[in-house]
Amino acid sequence: MKASIDQIMSTSPVIPVIVIDDISQACPLAEALVAGGLKVLEVTLRTDCALEAMELIAKNIPDAIVGAGTVTTPQQVSDVVNAGAQFMVSPGSTDALIDAALASPIEILPGVATASEAMRLRERGITRLKFFPAEAAGGAPMLKSLAGPLSDLIFCPTGGITPALAPEYLKLPNVACVGGSWMVPKNLVNAGDWDAITKLAKEAAEITT
Ligand SMILES: O=C(O)C(=O)C[C@H](O)[C@H](O)COP(=O)(O)O
């Protein structure tokens, strides 16, 4: 069953942002994260095998809710829908990307870093947003400032967030979850140390404010 973006954002406090270099890592990595309690997975379109990885995870790991990250073009919107992605995430937003996303069967969390970008998306009916790059663009104080005038907008801050910083964001009324890559460090993924990744995922899933 298709999950709404609100359901996706409230499934766990953290959405892991994944880069898959080798297709053989896709399913074991997804399994390790799901076993740790992180079911929503953002597979970034930064590598050649990303679409295939999404397809494999969508088919073989039924408990995972797989989405596509780094979606920046209309063509990628149709590619990720065909690969079985249940949602999309983008570092920013252009009119062409948003047009394609609104015409697609899945929802997008477009990236914003300013009030004006957020207001433009709200005019198009999009109120669930990625705040990117979160730490570099003002961090939790920036989102706290936006919560007053733009209280209907809900964010998934991503970029530079650590387990220590996550609670500062999660306690804000306009933050549903955070995104981050700290639970999928390259050295553990390349070593196939899935137990260590499950442990990091479990710690992330248990973060509270
Ligand atoms: O790939 C994308 O679409 C992005 O927008 C970038 C990611 O969200 C960040 O790279 C994750 O941030 P870190 O936790 O600092 O690694």
The ligand as an ORCA input file, in Angstrom:
! r2SCAN-3c Opt
* xyz 0 1
  O      21.966     13.472     -2.035
  C      21.164     14.368     -1.823
  O      20.098     14.458     -2.431
  C      21.416     15.392     -0.839
  O      20.697     16.337     -0.818
  C      22.501     15.275      0.110
  C      22.177     14.448      1.335
  O      20.933     14.761      1.862
  C      23.233     14.653      2.316
  O      24.451     14.340      1.746
  C      23.090     13.857      3.572
  O      23.770     14.577      4.497
  P      24.913     14.006      5.443
  O      24.190     13.297      6.554
  O      25.608     15.235      5.870
  O      25.753     13.088      4.607
*
